[in-house]
Amino acid sequence: MLGLDKAIVNIKNLKIDADQLKTNILKKFKLADDIHSNNVDRIYLNSKKNKNPKYSYINYIEIKKVRYEFCSLSIEFNYPRFFKKTNFELVTTQLEKEQVDFAIKLILYEILGVEIDKLSCSYSSLEIAEQMKITKFSDYNNIMWLVYRALSNSEVFKNKGNKCIYGDYSTFLKKFYVTGFSFSLEQGLVLKVYNKTLENNKKANWDDEKVYSTELKSEITTTEQNLKLIAKTANMDSLSLPHLKKSVKDKLEKTIKEAIKTQILSDRDEIIKRLKSLERITPTTLQLFVVENNEWIIDYDFFNQILTKEIDGLKSKRSLKDYKKIAKDTLIRIEKSNSPVRSNTKNLKRLEMFLKNLLGITIEIKFTEDGEIQIF
Protein backbone atom coordinates (compact mmCIF):
# COMPACT_ATOMS: atom_id res chain seq x y z
CA MET A 1 0.00 0.00 0.00
CA LEU A 2 1.33 3.42 -0.96
CA GLY A 3 2.74 5.37 1.97
CA LEU A 4 4.86 8.32 2.99
CA ASP A 5 8.47 8.38 4.15
CA LYS A 6 10.71 11.47 4.33
CA ALA A 7 9.37 14.98 3.75
CA ILE A 8 10.53 18.58 3.79
CA VAL A 9 7.90 21.24 4.49
CA ASN A 10 8.54 24.89 3.92
CA ILE A 11 7.06 28.18 5.11
CA LYS A 12 8.09 31.16 3.01
CA ASN A 13 8.24 34.92 3.60
CA LEU A 14 8.24 34.92 7.38
CA LYS A 15 8.57 38.44 8.74
CA ILE A 16 10.75 37.54 11.70
CA ASP A 17 14.38 38.14 12.60
CA ALA A 18 16.43 35.06 11.69
CA ASP A 19 18.54 35.25 14.86
CA GLN A 20 15.41 35.44 17.00
CA LEU A 21 13.93 32.48 15.14
CA LYS A 22 17.07 30.44 15.76
CA THR A 23 17.00 31.38 19.45
CA ASN A 24 13.38 30.16 19.64
CA ILE A 25 14.38 26.83 18.09
CA LEU A 26 17.37 26.32 20.38
CA LYS A 27 15.23 27.03 23.46
CA LYS A 28 12.36 24.84 22.30
CA PHE A 29 14.59 21.79 21.80
CA LYS A 30 17.14 22.64 24.54
CA LEU A 31 20.02 22.63 22.08
CA ALA A 32 23.55 23.85 22.78
CA ASP A 33 24.60 26.25 20.03
CA ASP A 34 25.35 29.90 19.42
CA ILE A 35 22.71 32.13 17.87
CA HIS A 36 24.86 33.53 15.05
CA SER A 37 22.91 33.13 11.83
CA ASN A 38 24.43 33.26 8.35
CA ASN A 39 22.33 33.38 5.18
CA VAL A 40 21.51 29.70 5.68
CA ASP A 41 21.47 27.99 9.07
CA ARG A 42 20.61 24.30 9.45
CA ILE A 43 19.96 23.03 12.98
CA TYR A 44 20.17 19.27 13.49
CA LEU A 45 18.00 17.97 16.31
CA ASN A 46 19.67 14.58 16.61
CA SER A 47 23.40 14.92 16.03
CA LYS A 48 26.27 13.54 18.13
CA LYS A 49 26.16 16.80 20.05
CA ASN A 50 22.40 16.94 20.54
CA LYS A 51 19.98 14.09 21.21
CA ASN A 52 16.21 14.54 21.24
CA PRO A 53 14.57 11.09 21.48
CA LYS A 54 11.10 12.70 21.65
CA TYR A 55 11.76 14.37 18.30
CA SER A 56 13.74 11.57 16.62
CA TYR A 57 11.49 11.86 13.59
CA ILE A 58 12.84 15.36 12.83
CA ASN A 59 16.18 15.49 10.98
CA TYR A 60 16.77 19.24 10.88
CA ILE A 61 15.21 22.70 10.83
CA GLU A 62 16.64 25.16 8.34
CA ILE A 63 16.45 28.95 8.45
CA LYS A 64 17.23 30.91 5.32
CA LYS A 65 17.41 34.69 5.07
CA VAL A 66 15.53 35.84 1.99
CA ARG A 67 15.62 39.63 1.97
CA TYR A 68 15.67 42.42 4.51
CA GLU A 69 13.79 41.17 7.60
CA PHE A 70 12.18 38.20 5.79
CA CYS A 71 13.27 34.57 6.02
CA SER A 72 11.98 31.10 5.20
CA LEU A 73 11.88 28.01 7.40
CA SER A 74 12.07 24.34 6.40
CA ILE A 75 11.68 21.18 8.46
CA GLU A 76 12.91 17.79 7.23
CA PHE A 77 11.15 14.97 9.03
CA ASN A 78 10.27 11.31 8.64
CA TYR A 79 6.63 10.18 8.80
CA PRO A 80 7.27 6.55 9.92
CA ARG A 81 9.73 7.52 12.68
CA PHE A 82 7.00 9.53 14.40
CA PHE A 83 5.52 6.14 15.39
CA LYS A 84 8.51 3.75 15.31
CA LYS A 85 12.29 3.79 15.82
CA THR A 86 12.95 3.19 12.12
CA ASN A 87 11.30 4.08 8.84
CA PHE A 88 10.84 0.44 7.82
CA GLU A 89 7.04 0.60 8.10
CA LEU A 90 5.57 3.39 5.99
CA VAL A 91 2.76 5.73 7.02
CA THR A 92 -0.10 4.38 4.89
CA THR A 93 -3.29 5.93 6.32
CA GLN A 94 -4.69 9.43 6.16
CA LEU A 95 -5.21 9.43 9.93
CA GLU A 96 -1.52 8.70 10.58
CA LYS A 97 -0.51 11.41 8.11
CA GLU A 98 -2.72 13.95 9.85
CA GLN A 99 -1.26 13.02 13.26
CA VAL A 100 2.26 13.77 12.05
CA ASP A 101 1.17 16.91 10.19
CA PHE A 102 -0.46 18.28 13.35
CA ALA A 103 2.70 17.55 15.39
CA ILE A 104 4.78 19.51 12.86
CA LYS A 105 2.36 22.43 12.89
CA LEU A 106 2.37 22.44 16.70
CA ILE A 107 6.17 22.79 16.67
CA LEU A 108 5.89 25.63 14.16
CA TYR A 109 3.32 27.36 16.36
CA GLU A 110 5.66 27.11 19.36
CA ILE A 111 8.67 28.61 17.55
CA LEU A 112 6.84 31.12 15.34
CA GLY A 113 3.95 32.15 17.56
CA VAL A 114 1.52 31.82 14.64
CA GLU A 115 -1.85 30.14 15.24
CA ILE A 116 -2.02 26.59 13.86
CA ASP A 117 -5.03 27.24 11.63
CA LYS A 118 -3.18 30.15 10.03
CA LEU A 119 -0.03 28.17 9.18
CA SER A 120 0.31 27.22 5.52
CA CYS A 121 2.96 24.58 4.90
CA SER A 122 4.01 23.27 1.49
CA TYR A 123 6.11 20.22 0.67
CA SER A 124 9.35 21.24 -0.99
CA SER A 125 10.25 17.54 -1.17
CA LEU A 126 8.21 14.38 -0.51
CA GLU A 127 9.09 10.68 -0.66
CA ILE A 128 6.17 8.52 -1.78
CA ALA A 129 6.87 4.82 -1.33
CA GLU A 130 5.61 1.25 -1.60
CA GLN A 131 7.04 -1.95 -0.12
CA MET A 132 6.72 -5.57 -1.12
CA LYS A 133 7.62 -8.67 0.88
CA ILE A 134 9.62 -11.21 -1.14
CA THR A 135 11.33 -14.53 -0.48
CA LYS A 136 14.80 -13.82 -1.89
CA PHE A 137 16.15 -10.55 -3.25
CA SER A 138 18.41 -12.16 -5.89
CA ASP A 139 15.27 -13.58 -7.54
CA TYR A 140 14.57 -10.02 -8.69
CA ASN A 141 17.95 -9.32 -10.32
CA ASN A 142 16.64 -9.86 -13.87
CA ILE A 143 13.58 -7.74 -13.07
CA MET A 144 15.76 -4.86 -11.90
CA TRP A 145 17.86 -4.99 -15.05
CA LEU A 146 14.81 -5.24 -17.29
CA VAL A 147 13.05 -2.23 -15.73
CA TYR A 148 16.28 -0.21 -15.66
CA ARG A 149 17.02 -0.95 -19.33
CA ALA A 150 13.41 -0.21 -20.28
CA LEU A 151 13.58 3.23 -18.66
CA SER A 152 17.04 3.93 -20.13
CA ASN A 153 15.95 3.03 -23.67
CA SER A 154 12.55 4.76 -23.54
CA GLU A 155 12.29 7.95 -25.62
CA VAL A 156 10.12 9.40 -22.83
CA PHE A 157 12.74 9.00 -20.09
CA LYS A 158 16.00 9.03 -22.08
CA ASN A 159 18.51 11.74 -21.08
CA LYS A 160 16.28 13.06 -18.27
CA GLY A 161 18.99 13.09 -15.62
CA ASN A 162 21.07 10.90 -13.33
CA LYS A 163 20.69 7.13 -13.15
CA CYS A 164 22.65 4.32 -11.56
CA ILE A 165 22.52 0.66 -10.54
CA TYR A 166 23.38 -0.18 -6.91
CA GLY A 167 25.42 -3.29 -6.22
CA ASP A 168 27.67 -4.99 -3.70
CA TYR A 169 29.98 -7.98 -3.39
CA SER A 170 29.45 -11.03 -1.19
CA THR A 171 32.68 -12.40 0.27
CA PHE A 172 30.73 -15.48 1.32
CA LEU A 173 29.32 -16.25 -2.15
CA LYS A 174 32.30 -14.64 -3.94
CA LYS A 175 29.83 -12.97 -6.29
CA PHE A 176 28.45 -9.53 -7.08
CA TYR A 177 24.78 -8.86 -6.49
CA VAL A 178 22.39 -6.04 -7.37
CA THR A 179 20.78 -4.13 -4.49
CA GLY A 180 18.64 -1.67 -6.47
CA PHE A 181 18.65 1.25 -8.89
CA SER A 182 17.95 4.98 -9.09
CA PHE A 183 16.49 6.71 -12.15
CA SER A 184 15.56 10.33 -12.80
CA LEU A 185 12.21 10.15 -14.63
CA GLU A 186 12.28 13.90 -15.19
CA GLN A 187 13.71 16.95 -13.48
CA GLY A 188 12.64 16.85 -9.85
CA LEU A 189 11.13 13.34 -10.04
CA VAL A 190 13.37 10.40 -9.07
CA LEU A 191 12.46 6.71 -8.81
CA LYS A 192 14.50 4.41 -6.56
CA VAL A 193 13.99 0.68 -6.06
CA TYR A 194 16.17 -1.12 -3.54
CA ASN A 195 16.56 -3.80 -0.88
CA LYS A 196 14.92 -2.08 2.10
CA THR A 197 15.81 -4.86 4.54
CA LEU A 198 19.52 -4.57 3.74
CA GLU A 199 19.44 -0.77 4.03
CA ASN A 200 17.53 -0.88 7.34
CA ASN A 201 19.76 -3.45 8.99
CA LYS A 202 22.96 -1.64 8.01
CA LYS A 203 21.70 1.46 9.84
CA ALA A 204 20.22 -0.37 12.84
CA ASN A 205 21.93 0.41 16.15
CA TRP A 206 20.09 -2.22 18.17
CA ASP A 207 18.76 -5.73 17.53
CA ASP A 208 15.14 -4.60 17.98
CA GLU A 209 15.60 -2.21 15.03
CA LYS A 210 16.59 -5.04 12.68
CA VAL A 211 14.08 -6.85 10.49
CA TYR A 212 14.30 -10.41 9.24
CA SER A 213 11.79 -10.42 6.40
CA THR A 214 13.10 -9.43 2.96
CA GLU A 215 11.34 -6.43 1.45
CA LEU A 216 11.73 -4.47 -1.75
CA LYS A 217 11.00 -0.76 -1.65
CA SER A 218 10.09 1.68 -4.41
CA GLU A 219 10.58 5.33 -3.58
CA ILE A 220 9.49 8.30 -5.67
CA THR A 221 11.01 11.60 -4.57
CA THR A 222 9.23 14.66 -5.95
CA THR A 223 9.79 18.40 -5.67
CA GLU A 224 7.10 20.95 -4.88
CA GLN A 225 6.71 21.88 -8.55
CA ASN A 226 6.22 18.26 -9.66
CA LEU A 227 3.86 17.55 -6.79
CA LYS A 228 1.65 20.40 -7.95
CA LEU A 229 1.61 18.92 -11.46
CA ILE A 230 0.95 15.36 -10.27
CA ALA A 231 -1.52 15.94 -7.41
CA LYS A 232 -2.61 19.54 -8.19
CA THR A 233 -1.37 20.68 -4.76
CA ALA A 234 1.76 20.68 -2.61
CA ASN A 235 -0.01 21.98 0.48
CA MET A 236 0.49 19.67 3.47
CA ASP A 237 -3.12 19.98 4.68
CA SER A 238 -4.71 19.62 1.24
CA LEU A 239 -2.80 16.57 0.09
CA SER A 240 -4.58 13.31 0.94
CA LEU A 241 -3.12 9.83 0.61
CA PRO A 242 -6.01 8.35 -1.46
CA HIS A 243 -5.77 11.22 -3.95
CA LEU A 244 -1.97 10.97 -4.05
CA LYS A 245 -2.09 7.24 -4.78
CA LYS A 246 -4.38 7.73 -7.78
CA SER A 247 -2.38 10.72 -9.02
CA VAL A 248 0.96 8.86 -8.93
CA LYS A 249 -0.54 5.89 -10.78
CA ASP A 250 -2.03 8.16 -13.45
CA LYS A 251 1.34 9.89 -13.85
CA LEU A 252 3.46 6.77 -14.26
CA GLU A 253 1.33 3.89 -15.53
CA LYS A 254 1.07 4.60 -19.25
CA THR A 255 4.69 5.63 -19.87
CA ILE A 256 6.40 2.99 -17.70
CA LYS A 257 4.10 0.21 -18.93
CA GLU A 258 4.84 1.12 -22.56
CA ALA A 259 8.59 1.24 -21.83
CA ILE A 260 8.46 -2.25 -20.26
CA LYS A 261 6.43 -3.66 -23.15
CA THR A 262 8.83 -2.21 -25.73
CA GLN A 263 11.86 -3.61 -23.87
CA ILE A 264 10.44 -7.15 -23.61
CA LEU A 265 9.64 -7.23 -27.33
CA SER A 266 13.05 -5.72 -28.13
CA ASP A 267 14.76 -8.48 -26.10
CA ARG A 268 12.68 -11.07 -27.98
CA ASP A 269 13.70 -9.62 -31.34
CA GLU A 270 17.37 -9.56 -30.29
CA ILE A 271 17.28 -13.23 -29.28
CA ILE A 272 15.55 -14.20 -32.55
CA LYS A 273 18.17 -12.29 -34.57
CA ARG A 274 21.00 -14.03 -32.73
CA LEU A 275 19.38 -17.46 -33.07
CA LYS A 276 19.01 -16.97 -36.83
CA SER A 277 22.70 -16.05 -37.08
CA LEU A 278 23.67 -19.58 -35.99
CA GLU A 279 24.70 -21.85 -38.85
CA ARG A 280 22.69 -24.65 -37.29
CA ILE A 281 21.14 -25.44 -33.94
CA THR A 282 22.45 -28.51 -32.12
CA PRO A 283 22.32 -29.44 -28.43
CA THR A 284 25.88 -28.14 -28.00
CA THR A 285 25.35 -24.84 -29.85
CA LEU A 286 22.06 -24.29 -27.98
CA GLN A 287 23.75 -24.73 -24.58
CA LEU A 288 26.50 -22.29 -25.59
CA PHE A 289 23.93 -19.85 -26.98
CA VAL A 290 21.97 -19.79 -23.71
CA VAL A 291 25.12 -19.15 -21.65
CA GLU A 292 26.41 -16.37 -23.93
CA ASN A 293 23.03 -14.62 -24.25
CA ASN A 294 21.76 -15.00 -20.71
CA GLU A 295 21.42 -11.24 -20.20
CA TRP A 296 18.82 -11.06 -23.00
CA ILE A 297 16.85 -14.08 -21.73
CA ILE A 298 14.37 -12.85 -19.13
CA ASP A 299 13.49 -16.36 -18.02
CA TYR A 300 12.90 -19.88 -19.29
CA ASP A 301 9.24 -19.33 -20.27
CA PHE A 302 10.28 -16.34 -22.39
CA PHE A 303 12.99 -18.34 -24.21
CA ASN A 304 10.69 -21.35 -24.52
CA GLN A 305 8.25 -19.23 -26.57
CA ILE A 306 11.04 -18.10 -28.89
CA LEU A 307 12.21 -21.69 -29.43
CA THR A 308 8.64 -22.78 -30.14
CA LYS A 309 8.27 -20.13 -32.83
CA GLU A 310 11.74 -20.34 -34.40
CA ILE A 311 12.46 -24.10 -34.30
CA ASP A 312 8.97 -25.51 -34.88
CA GLY A 313 8.97 -26.86 -38.43
CA LEU A 314 12.76 -27.21 -38.49
CA LYS A 315 12.80 -30.00 -35.91
CA SER A 316 10.46 -32.85 -35.00
CA LYS A 317 8.15 -32.42 -32.03
CA ARG A 318 10.31 -34.83 -30.05
CA SER A 319 13.45 -32.84 -30.91
CA LEU A 320 11.75 -29.55 -30.03
CA LYS A 321 10.82 -30.99 -26.63
CA ASP A 322 14.42 -32.12 -26.09
CA TYR A 323 15.78 -28.70 -27.08
CA LYS A 324 13.43 -26.95 -24.66
CA LYS A 325 14.65 -29.22 -21.87
CA ILE A 326 18.29 -28.48 -22.75
CA ALA A 327 17.57 -24.73 -22.60
CA LYS A 328 15.74 -25.02 -19.27
CA ASP A 329 18.41 -27.22 -17.67
CA THR A 330 21.16 -24.85 -18.86
CA LEU A 331 19.40 -21.76 -17.47
CA ILE A 332 18.87 -23.46 -14.11
CA ARG A 333 22.47 -24.72 -14.03
CA ILE A 334 24.09 -21.34 -14.71
CA GLU A 335 22.07 -19.72 -11.90
CA LYS A 336 24.68 -21.24 -9.56
CA SER A 337 27.60 -19.62 -11.39
CA ASN A 338 26.05 -16.30 -12.47
CA SER A 339 27.47 -13.08 -11.09
CA PRO A 340 25.51 -10.98 -10.27
CA VAL A 341 23.36 -13.60 -8.54
CA ARG A 342 20.03 -14.10 -10.35
CA SER A 343 17.11 -16.41 -11.07
CA ASN A 344 16.32 -17.59 -14.62
CA THR A 345 12.82 -18.94 -13.99
CA LYS A 346 9.38 -17.38 -13.34
CA ASN A 347 10.66 -13.82 -13.86
CA LEU A 348 7.76 -12.61 -15.99
CA LYS A 349 5.34 -13.48 -13.17
CA ARG A 350 7.65 -11.68 -10.75
CA LEU A 351 7.65 -8.67 -13.11
CA GLU A 352 3.84 -8.53 -12.98
CA MET A 353 3.90 -8.57 -9.15
CA PHE A 354 6.79 -6.08 -9.02
CA LEU A 355 4.98 -3.50 -11.15
CA LYS A 356 1.61 -3.98 -9.43
CA ASN A 357 2.86 -3.90 -5.82
CA LEU A 358 5.61 -1.29 -6.11
CA LEU A 359 4.30 1.08 -8.78
CA GLY A 360 0.56 0.34 -8.97
CA ILE A 361 0.95 -0.67 -12.64
CA THR A 362 -1.06 -3.61 -13.98
CA ILE A 363 0.54 -5.59 -16.79
CA GLU A 364 -0.34 -9.05 -18.08
CA ILE A 365 1.99 -11.20 -20.19
CA LYS A 366 0.55 -14.17 -22.07
CA PHE A 367 1.98 -16.82 -24.38
CA THR A 368 0.12 -18.30 -27.35
CA GLU A 369 0.48 -21.88 -28.56
CA ASP A 370 2.27 -20.76 -31.72
CA GLY A 371 5.01 -18.96 -29.76
CA GLU A 372 3.78 -15.39 -29.73
CA ILE A 373 4.28 -13.13 -26.68
CA GLN A 374 1.30 -10.90 -25.89
CA ILE A 375 1.47 -8.01 -23.42
CA PHE A 376 -1.62 -6.23 -22.07
C-alpha positions, 0 to 999 in steps of 0.5 A: 500500500502506498505510503509516505516516508521522508518529507521537507515542508517549507514556510516562506516569507516569514517576517521575523528576525532570523537570529530570533527564530534560531534562538526560539528553536534552540530554546524549544529543543534545549540545544547547545549552540550559538545564535549567530545566523548566516544566510543559511542555518541548518539546525540538526536535532539529533546529532552527536552533540544533541539528542532529542529522542522525543523528536527523533522523527525530525532530521533538521530545521533550516532557516534561510534569510531571503531579503531584509527582515524576511526569512523562510523556514524548512523542516525535514522529518520522517513520517514513519519515525513519528511512530517507530524507531525506524522508517521500515514501516511506511505511514499508509493511512490518512489518519496517521498522516494527519497526526504527524502533520499536526505535530509539525504544525504544533512545533511551528506554532511554538517557535513562530507564535503563529496560530495553527489554523493560520499556518500554511505549509508546502512540501518542498520535497516528498518521498512517496513509497511502496514496499513488497515482501519477497522470499529472496532478493536475488530472484529479482535481479533480472527484473531490476535490469529489465526495468532499468534498461526499459527506462534507459531506452525509452524515448520518454525517459532518455537523457532526463537526468542521473541514473545508476545501478546499486550493487555490492559484493558477497565475500561469502558467495564470492559474487556480485549482487544487485541491491537496487537502482535509481532513475531520474524520470524527469527533473525533480522526479526520481524513482528508486527501487532497492533492498529495504531490509539490507538498508535498514539493517545496516543502519540499525543500532540495536537488535530490535531495530533489525528486520528479518523479512526481505522487502523491496522498496520503491521510492518516488522523490518529488519536488514541490513543482512536480507535486503540484503537477501530479496531485494539483497541490503541494499543500500539506493539509490539502494533500490526501493519501487516497488522492496521491495514490491515484495521481501517482498511478495516473502519472506513471502507468502509461509511460512505464508500462509502454517502456516495459512492453517495448523492452520485452519485445526488443529483447525477444527480437534480439534473441531471434536475430542471434538465433538466426545467425547460428549456422545450425542449432544442435544441443551443443550450440544451444547450450552455448547460446543460452550461456552467452546470451543469458542477459537477454533471456528474461526467463525460461518461459520467455525463451521457450516461446522463442524456441517454439516459434523459431524451431517448430517446423525445423525440428520434429516435435520430439526434438523440439521438446528435447531442445526446450529441456536443454535450454531449461536445464542450462538456465537453471544450471548457470544460476549457480555460477552467475554473477551478479546472482540471479534467477532464470525462472518465473521472472515474468510473473515476478515482473507482474507482481513487481509492477503492481505492488511497487508502482501500482501498474497492472501488466499481463503477459501471455503466451500463445500456442504458436510462440507469440508473446502478448502483453496487455 
